[in-house]
Amino acid sequence: MNIKDLIEVNPEKMSGVPLFAGTRVPIGHLFEYLEKGETLTEFLRQFPSVTHEQALGVLELSKESLLASHEIAA
């Protein structure tokens, strides 16, 4: 999935906070749910406008970014 299929940043929607594309759900909500010990399934139940593929795509992008940063630092 392309990053534009996953993440939308628009100053006119939710003050420019990064959102799941096509929704009004901030990306940060996913991380907050996971930090609190909630499951991905529970997050998706609470935010049905976010697809399973979008949530997994955002997690994969985060993982890739973290691993790429670590490789540069090593």
Order of alpha helices (4+ residues) and beta strands (2+ residues): alpha-beta-beta-alpha-alpha-alpha
